[in-house]
Amino acid sequence: MSPHSLHQPCLWHTWAQTRPDDIALITADTAYTWQALTEQIHHLARVLAAQGLSEGAVVTVVSNNSPDVVMLYLACSQLGAIKALTMPQPYQLIQKNLRVLYGEGQRQFVWISDSAISGFSEQDRQRLFTDCQVLNLQAPAAASAPCLARDAERQDAKQRNTEKIASIVFTSGSSGVPKAVAHTQAQHLASARGLLAVFPFQQHDCWLLSLPMYHVSGLSILYRWLCAGACLKIGSGQLEEDIEGATHASLVATQLKRLLDLRQPLRLSHVLLGGSDVPLPLCQQARDSGIETWLGYGMTEAASTVTAKPTDGIASAGRVLPNRQVQLRNHRIYIAGDTLASGYYHQGQLIPLVDEQGWFDTKDVGLWVDGELRITGRADNQFISGGENIHCEEIEAVLNRHPDIRQSLVIPVHSAEYGVRPVALIDSASDQSALQLPLWLADKLTRFKIPDAFFPMPQQPQTGIKLSRKAMREWFSDNQNEYQLMNAPENVK
């Protein structure tokens, strides 16, 4: 049976039956075959069932990537439970997510890694164990549990399960208020199959789980692995070591550059890039090392990637992938299709995220270039300076092409003459005074788009995989008293 025609949720059962001895999962100390992986998931499902977990229950998973998180996710899938994934953070912030997920009196199942809970105060630990039922993965197993290996042949029930909520991923969206994006198994599989229709990833390949599963970009790797029946590697968090043996990885440009600069032998053949403008020389360097680089554009609500293409000389995010739809309304990007989330989850209810015609407003703006989508910025990151429209992302994309700039962020400040002007925060490998950025930008940006000032970017902990525009604005407001920061738009990221 082709992996692209599978519809049942527990895909590992199929691979355990057809290729039981092939390596499915690699961790720091163990290589699991599909048969061994299936047995491990079966046992863990029984352990969870003995603690009261059943179909439709919501499990909040607080952890960075680890073998436990992957096993827990799959075991919960086997039981039909809903997995709500969130990053390790102070308990007060976790409580905000719990209030979104659970209604009054509802049983709050939580699994939290030892490393995540180690940062809690004793009082917060007591509150956690008082407020929630904290799952124990080493507890005794139940004698039997629903949706276990012996039920793998019950296709009708499995088919129905694909339409039930499978995962919840939190996104701050544009307002900073956490939204719980709910996807079904079918939506995740549609996303995976659409990418695999154009992006080479076969059974003999190995994809490194290089992005956190509490981001949809990390979770999507899991479903691509299951659809292809390939191998998944879970590393320790040290990319230079973790990449050994992996053929595929999802990276940002700075990570790829760091790997290439090491000049170590790599098995890596394909990299899916995202996050910021990708310099063509970097892609050429990767090509010379035998690595094919791809660009992608996506979002949480769309179960990750919406458009993609191999990198080339055309500045765009690629063509629309199968199972997705994209339309532009006055340059504003709307998406629809089989990968779009069922809604925003709130205490058991789903809040629609689409308009009356079934389209989701991404709040991104763009244009078509020979059938490919070019992202020009966020609607809420545009401002008017002296009557001219300025997109923060357009300036950042140019700055990020400077050979000594790792990352940049542009924010609007008050100007008595022009109303608003851009300033830039720069993360550079060189002394900023030596960059001569206004001169370097002179032939790359229209004059009014060149920032009035450049500041070193503060070294702050980065939560998640994206730089927080909101956090950088707050830092700038607190530390640059001579500039009056413009009020952030309601949906500033």
C-alpha positions as CSV (number, residue, x, y, z in Angstrom):
1,M,0.0,0.0,0.0
2,S,1.3,3.4,-0.9
3,P,2.1,5.7,2.1
4,H,0.2,8.5,0.3
5,S,-3.0,6.4,0.3
6,L,-3.1,5.6,4.0
7,H,-5.9,7.1,6.0
8,Q,-5.9,5.4,9.4
9,P,-4.3,7.4,12.3
10,C,-1.9,4.7,13.6
11,L,0.4,4.6,10.6
12,W,3.1,2.9,12.5
13,H,1.0,-0.3,12.6
14,T,1.2,-0.5,8.8
15,W,4.9,-0.1,8.7
16,A,5.3,-2.6,11.5
17,Q,3.4,-5.1,9.4
18,T,5.1,-4.5,6.1
19,R,8.6,-3.5,7.2
20,P,9.0,-4.6,10.8
21,D,12.8,-4.7,10.9
22,D,13.5,-1.4,9.2
23,I,14.8,1.4,11.5
24,A,12.1,3.9,12.3
25,L,13.4,6.0,15.1
26,I,16.9,6.9,16.3
27,T,17.5,8.4,19.7
28,A,20.8,9.2,21.5
29,D,21.0,5.6,22.9
30,T,18.5,3.5,20.9
31,A,17.5,2.7,17.4
32,Y,13.9,1.4,17.2
33,T,12.6,-0.8,14.4
34,W,9.0,-0.2,13.3
35,Q,8.1,-3.4,15.2
36,A,9.9,-2.3,18.4
37,L,8.5,1.2,18.1
38,T,4.9,-0.1,17.8
39,E,5.4,-2.4,20.9
40,Q,6.7,0.6,22.9
41,I,3.8,2.8,21.9
42,H,1.4,0.0,22.7
43,H,2.8,-0.4,26.2
44,L,2.8,3.4,26.8
45,A,-0.8,3.6,25.7
46,R,-1.7,1.0,28.3
47,V,0.3,3.0,30.9
48,L,-1.7,6.1,30.1
49,A,-5.0,4.3,30.0
50,A,-4.4,3.0,33.5
51,Q,-4.2,6.6,34.7
52,G,-7.6,7.4,33.2
53,L,-6.6,8.8,29.8
54,S,-9.2,8.0,27.1
55,E,-10.5,9.1,23.8
56,G,-11.2,12.8,23.6
57,A,-9.3,13.7,26.7
58,V,-6.9,16.7,26.4
59,V,-3.2,16.1,27.5
60,T,-1.0,19.2,27.9
61,V,2.6,18.3,27.1
62,V,5.2,20.8,28.4
63,S,8.6,19.9,27.1
64,N,11.3,20.4,24.6
65,N,11.9,17.6,22.1
66,S,12.8,14.3,23.5
67,P,12.1,10.6,22.9
68,D,9.5,10.7,25.6
69,V,7.6,13.5,23.9
70,V,7.5,11.6,20.6
71,M,6.4,8.3,22.2
72,L,3.8,10.2,24.3
73,Y,2.4,11.9,21.3
74,L,2.0,8.6,19.4
75,A,0.6,6.7,22.4
76,C,-2.0,9.5,22.9
77,S,-2.8,9.3,19.2
78,Q,-3.4,5.6,19.6
79,L,-5.8,6.2,22.5
80,G,-7.6,9.0,20.6
81,A,-6.6,11.7,23.1
82,I,-5.9,15.3,22.1
83,K,-2.3,16.5,22.5
84,A,-1.8,20.1,23.5
85,L,1.8,21.0,23.0
86,T,3.4,24.0,24.8
87,M,7.0,25.2,25.5
88,P,8.6,25.0,28.9
89,Q,7.8,28.3,30.7
90,P,6.9,29.6,34.1
91,Y,3.9,28.0,35.7
92,Q,1.9,31.2,35.6
93,L,2.1,31.2,31.8
94,I,1.3,27.5,31.6
95,Q,-1.8,28.3,33.6
96,K,-3.0,30.7,30.9
97,N,-2.9,27.8,28.4
98,L,-4.6,25.5,30.9
99,R,-7.5,28.0,31.2
100,V,-7.9,28.0,27.4
101,L,-7.9,24.2,27.3
102,Y,-10.0,23.1,30.2
103,G,-13.4,24.2,31.6
104,E,-14.5,24.4,35.2
105,G,-14.2,21.0,36.9
106,Q,-12.7,19.3,33.8
107,R,-9.9,16.8,34.4
108,Q,-6.6,18.5,33.5
109,F,-4.1,15.8,32.3
110,V,-0.5,17.2,32.1
111,W,2.8,15.7,31.3
112,I,5.8,17.9,32.0
113,S,9.5,17.0,31.5
114,D,11.9,16.9,34.5
115,S,13.9,19.7,32.9
116,A,10.8,21.9,32.5
117,I,9.6,21.3,36.1
118,S,13.1,21.9,37.6
119,G,12.7,25.6,37.0
120,F,9.5,25.8,39.1
121,S,9.5,27.1,42.7
122,E,8.3,24.6,45.3
123,Q,5.0,26.5,45.6
124,D,4.4,26.2,41.8
125,R,5.2,22.5,41.9
126,Q,2.6,22.0,44.6
127,R,0.1,24.0,42.6
128,L,0.8,22.0,39.5
129,F,0.2,18.7,41.3
130,T,-2.9,20.1,43.1
131,D,-4.5,21.6,39.9
132,C,-3.6,18.9,37.5
133,Q,-3.3,15.1,37.1
134,V,0.4,14.8,36.2
135,L,0.9,11.7,34.1
136,N,3.7,9.2,34.9
137,L,5.2,7.4,32.0
138,Q,6.7,4.8,34.3
139,A,3.5,3.9,36.1
140,P,2.0,0.3,35.9
141,A,0.2,-0.5,32.6
142,A,-3.5,-1.4,32.3
143,A,-4.4,-4.9,31.3
144,S,-6.1,-3.5,28.2
145,A,-6.8,-0.2,26.5
146,P,-8.8,1.0,23.6
147,C,-7.3,1.5,20.1
148,L,-4.3,-0.7,20.7
149,A,-2.4,-2.9,18.3
150,R,-5.0,-5.6,18.0
151,D,-7.5,-3.0,16.8
152,A,-5.4,-1.9,13.9
153,E,-7.6,-3.8,11.4
154,R,-10.8,-1.9,12.3
155,Q,-10.6,0.5,9.4
156,D,-14.0,2.1,9.8
157,A,-13.4,3.3,13.3
158,K,-9.9,4.5,12.3
159,Q,-11.3,6.5,9.4
160,R,-13.7,8.3,11.7
161,N,-10.9,9.1,14.1
162,T,-9.1,11.2,11.5
163,E,-11.9,13.7,11.7
164,K,-11.5,14.2,15.4
165,I,-9.2,16.8,17.0
166,A,-5.7,15.3,17.2
167,S,-3.4,18.2,18.2
168,I,-3.5,21.7,19.7
169,V,-0.6,24.0,19.1
170,F,-0.4,27.4,20.7
171,T,0.3,30.5,18.7
172,S,0.5,34.1,20.0
173,G,-0.8,35.0,16.6
174,S,-0.7,38.7,16.0
175,S,-2.1,40.0,19.3
176,G,0.2,38.2,21.8
177,V,-2.8,36.4,23.4
178,P,-2.3,32.6,23.1
179,K,-4.6,30.9,20.6
180,A,-5.0,27.2,20.6
181,V,-5.0,26.0,17.0
182,A,-6.8,22.6,16.7
183,H,-6.0,20.2,13.8
184,T,-7.3,16.8,13.0
185,Q,-5.2,13.9,12.0
186,A,-6.6,14.2,8.4
187,Q,-5.4,17.8,8.2
188,H,-1.9,17.0,9.4
189,L,-1.7,14.1,6.9
190,A,-3.0,16.3,4.1
191,S,-0.2,18.8,4.9
192,A,2.5,16.1,4.9
193,R,1.3,14.4,1.7
194,G,1.1,17.8,-0.1
195,L,4.7,18.5,0.6
196,L,5.9,15.0,-0.1
197,A,4.3,15.2,-3.5
198,V,7.0,17.6,-4.6
199,F,9.7,17.3,-1.9
200,P,11.8,14.2,-2.1
201,F,11.7,12.1,1.1
202,Q,11.8,8.4,0.8
203,Q,11.7,5.3,3.1
204,H,15.5,5.1,3.2
205,D,15.9,8.7,4.3
206,C,16.2,10.2,7.8
207,W,14.7,13.5,8.9
208,L,16.2,15.2,12.0
209,L,13.6,16.5,14.4
210,S,15.4,19.9,14.5
211,L,12.5,22.1,15.4
212,P,10.4,21.9,18.6
213,M,7.2,19.9,18.4
214,Y,5.3,22.7,20.2
215,H,5.7,24.6,16.9
216,V,3.7,23.3,14.0
217,S,6.9,23.3,11.9
218,G,8.4,20.7,14.2
219,L,5.1,18.7,14.5
220,S,4.8,18.5,10.8
221,I,8.1,16.6,10.6
222,L,6.5,13.9,12.6
223,Y,3.7,13.5,10.1
224,R,6.0,13.5,7.1
225,W,8.0,10.8,8.7
226,L,4.9,8.7,9.4
227,C,3.5,9.2,5.9
228,A,6.8,8.3,4.2
229,G,7.6,5.4,6.5
230,A,11.2,6.7,6.7
231,C,13.4,7.3,9.7
232,L,13.2,10.1,12.4
233,K,16.2,11.1,14.4
234,I,15.8,12.9,17.8
235,G,18.9,14.7,18.8
236,S,20.2,16.2,22.0
237,G,19.9,19.8,20.8
238,Q,23.5,20.1,19.6
239,L,22.9,20.6,15.9
240,E,26.5,19.9,14.8
241,E,26.3,16.5,16.4
242,D,22.7,15.7,15.8
243,I,23.0,16.2,12.0
244,E,25.2,13.2,11.7
245,G,23.5,10.5,9.7
246,A,20.5,12.7,8.8
247,T,19.6,13.2,5.2
248,H,16.9,15.8,5.7
249,A,16.5,18.8,8.1
250,S,14.3,21.9,8.6
251,L,16.6,24.8,9.4
252,V,17.0,28.5,9.3
253,A,19.7,30.1,7.2
254,T,22.0,30.8,10.1
255,Q,21.9,27.1,11.2
256,L,22.8,26.0,7.6
257,K,25.6,28.5,7.4
258,R,27.1,27.3,10.7
259,L,27.0,23.6,9.5
260,L,28.6,24.4,6.1
261,D,31.3,26.6,7.7
262,L,32.4,23.6,9.9
263,R,33.2,21.7,6.7
264,Q,32.5,18.4,8.3
265,P,31.3,15.4,6.2
266,L,27.5,15.4,6.0
267,R,25.0,12.8,4.7
268,L,22.6,15.7,4.4
269,S,20.9,15.9,1.0
270,H,17.8,18.2,1.5
271,V,17.2,21.2,3.7
272,L,13.8,23.0,4.1
273,L,14.6,26.6,5.0
274,G,12.4,29.1,6.6
275,G,12.5,32.1,8.9
276,S,14.0,34.9,6.9
277,D,15.4,35.9,3.6
278,V,17.9,33.3,2.4
279,P,21.1,34.5,0.7
280,L,21.7,32.9,-2.7
281,P,25.4,32.5,-2.1
282,L,24.5,30.3,0.9
283,C,22.3,28.1,-1.3
284,Q,25.1,27.8,-3.8
285,Q,27.5,26.8,-1.1
286,A,25.0,24.2,0.0
287,R,24.6,23.0,-3.6
288,D,28.4,22.6,-3.9
289,S,28.3,20.4,-0.8
290,G,25.6,18.2,-2.4
291,I,22.7,19.7,-0.4
292,E,19.5,20.8,-2.2
293,T,17.8,23.7,-0.4
294,W,14.1,24.5,-0.5
295,L,12.2,27.6,0.7
296,G,8.8,27.4,2.3
297,Y,6.1,29.7,3.6
298,G,3.5,28.5,6.1
299,M,1.8,29.1,9.4
300,T,0.3,27.3,12.4
301,E,-3.3,27.5,11.1
302,A,-2.3,25.8,7.9
303,A,-0.5,22.8,9.6
304,S,2.9,24.3,8.5
305,T,4.0,24.7,4.9
306,V,1.7,26.3,2.3
307,T,4.1,27.1,-0.6
308,A,7.5,25.7,-1.3
309,K,10.2,25.5,-4.0
310,P,13.9,24.7,-4.6
311,T,15.9,27.8,-4.1
312,D,16.7,29.8,-7.2
313,G,17.3,33.3,-8.4
314,I,13.6,34.3,-8.1
315,A,12.7,36.1,-4.8
316,S,9.5,34.2,-3.9
317,A,8.2,31.5,-1.5
318,G,7.3,29.1,-4.2
319,R,4.2,27.6,-5.6
320,V,1.1,26.5,-3.7
321,L,1.4,22.9,-2.6
322,P,-1.3,20.2,-3.2
323,N,-4.2,20.2,-0.7
324,R,-3.9,24.0,-0.2
325,Q,-5.5,27.0,-1.8
326,V,-4.3,30.6,-1.8
327,Q,-5.9,33.8,-3.0
328,L,-4.9,37.5,-2.8
329,R,-7.3,40.2,-2.0
330,N,-5.7,43.6,-2.5
331,H,-2.4,41.9,-1.9
332,R,-3.6,40.4,1.4
333,I,-3.0,36.6,1.5
334,Y,-5.9,34.3,2.3
335,I,-5.6,30.5,2.5
336,A,-8.0,27.5,2.4
337,G,-7.9,23.8,1.7
338,D,-7.6,20.4,3.4
339,T,-4.7,21.5,5.8
340,L,-6.5,24.4,7.4
341,A,-7.2,24.0,11.1
342,S,-10.7,23.1,12.4
343,G,-10.7,26.2,14.5
344,Y,-9.3,27.8,17.7
345,Y,-9.9,25.5,20.7
346,H,-11.4,26.9,23.9
347,Q,-12.6,24.7,26.7
348,G,-13.9,22.0,24.4
349,Q,-15.4,24.3,21.8
350,L,-14.1,25.3,18.4
351,I,-14.1,29.0,17.4
352,P,-14.1,29.3,13.6
353,L,-11.0,30.9,12.0
354,V,-12.4,31.4,8.4
355,D,-14.7,33.9,6.8
356,E,-18.1,33.1,5.3
357,Q,-16.5,31.9,2.2
358,G,-14.2,29.5,4.1
359,W,-10.9,31.6,3.7
360,F,-8.4,32.3,6.5
361,D,-6.9,35.8,6.6
362,T,-3.2,35.3,7.2
363,K,-2.6,39.1,7.6
364,D,0.4,38.6,5.4
365,V,0.7,40.6,2.2
366,G,2.2,39.5,-1.1
367,L,2.0,39.2,-4.8
368,W,2.2,36.6,-7.6
369,V,5.4,36.3,-9.6
370,D,5.1,33.9,-12.5
371,G,2.8,31.7,-10.5
372,E,4.9,31.8,-7.4
373,L,4.0,33.7,-4.2
374,R,6.2,36.5,-3.0
375,I,5.7,37.5,0.6
376,T,6.2,41.3,1.0
377,G,5.4,41.6,4.7
378,R,2.8,41.7,7.4
379,A,-0.2,43.9,7.0
380,D,0.3,45.0,10.6
381,N,4.0,45.7,10.2
382,Q,3.4,48.3,7.5
383,F,3.5,52.0,8.4
384,I,3.4,55.3,6.5
385,S,6.4,57.6,6.6
386,G,6.0,61.0,4.9
387,G,3.2,59.6,2.8
388,E,5.2,56.5,1.7
389,N,4.3,52.9,2.6
390,I,7.2,51.0,4.4
391,H,7.2,47.3,5.2
392,C,9.5,46.3,8.1
393,E,10.2,42.9,6.4
394,E,11.3,44.4,3.2
395,I,14.1,46.3,4.9
396,E,15.0,43.3,7.1
397,A,15.3,41.1,4.0
398,V,17.9,43.4,2.5
399,L,19.8,43.9,5.8
400,N,19.9,40.1,6.3
401,R,21.8,39.8,3.0
402,H,24.7,41.7,4.4
403,P,27.6,39.1,4.9
404,D,28.2,40.2,8.5
405,I,24.5,40.4,9.7
406,R,23.0,37.3,11.3
407,Q,19.6,38.9,12.0
408,S,17.8,42.2,11.9
409,L,14.6,43.7,13.1
410,V,13.0,47.0,12.0
411,I,10.6,49.0,14.2
412,P,8.8,52.4,13.6
413,V,9.6,55.4,15.8
414,H,8.0,58.9,16.0
415,S,9.4,61.6,13.7
416,A,8.4,65.3,13.9
417,E,9.1,65.8,10.2
418,Y,7.8,62.5,8.7
419,G,5.4,61.2,11.3
420,V,7.1,57.8,11.5
421,R,10.6,56.6,10.6
422,P,12.3,53.2,10.7
423,V,15.1,52.2,13.0
424,A,16.9,48.8,12.9
425,L,18.2,46.5,15.5
426,I,21.2,44.5,14.2
427,D,22.7,41.2,15.3
428,S,26.1,41.3,13.6
429,A,29.3,39.3,13.6
430,S,31.3,42.5,13.3
431,D,31.7,45.9,15.0
432,Q,28.5,47.7,14.0
433,S,30.4,50.9,13.4
434,A,32.5,49.1,10.7
435,L,29.4,48.0,8.7
436,Q,28.7,51.4,7.2
437,L,25.1,50.3,6.6
438,P,23.6,53.5,5.2
439,L,26.3,53.5,2.4
440,W,25.8,49.7,1.8
441,L,22.0,50.1,1.6
442,A,22.2,53.1,-0.8
443,D,21.8,51.1,-4.0
444,K,19.6,48.4,-2.5
445,L,16.7,50.4,-0.9
446,T,14.8,53.5,-1.9
447,R,16.3,56.3,0.1
448,F,13.2,56.9,2.4
449,K,13.3,53.2,3.4
450,I,16.9,53.3,4.8
451,P,16.6,53.3,8.6
452,D,17.5,56.5,10.4
453,A,19.5,54.7,13.0
454,F,21.1,51.2,13.7
455,F,21.4,49.7,17.2
456,P,23.0,46.4,18.4
457,M,20.3,43.8,19.1
458,P,20.1,42.9,22.7
459,Q,21.0,39.3,23.7
460,Q,17.8,38.1,25.2
461,P,16.5,34.5,25.6
462,Q,14.6,33.6,22.4
463,T,11.4,31.8,23.2
464,G,10.5,29.5,20.3
465,I,12.1,29.6,16.9
466,K,11.1,33.1,15.9
467,L,12.5,36.5,17.1
468,S,9.8,38.3,19.0
469,R,9.0,41.6,17.5
470,K,6.9,42.5,20.5
471,A,9.8,41.7,22.9
472,M,12.3,43.8,20.9
473,R,9.9,46.7,20.8
474,E,9.6,46.6,24.6
475,W,13.3,46.5,25.0
476,F,13.8,49.4,22.7
477,S,11.2,51.4,24.5
478,D,12.9,50.8,27.8
479,N,16.5,51.5,26.6
480,Q,16.4,54.1,23.9
481,N,14.9,57.1,25.7
482,E,15.8,59.6,22.9
483,Y,13.3,57.8,20.6
484,Q,9.6,57.7,21.0
485,L,8.4,54.3,19.9
486,M,5.2,54.4,17.9
487,N,2.3,52.5,19.5
488,A,2.4,48.9,18.3
489,P,-0.5,47.9,16.0
490,E,-3.0,45.7,17.7
491,N,-1.7,42.6,16.0
492,V,2.1,43.4,16.2
493,K,4.0,40.1,16.5
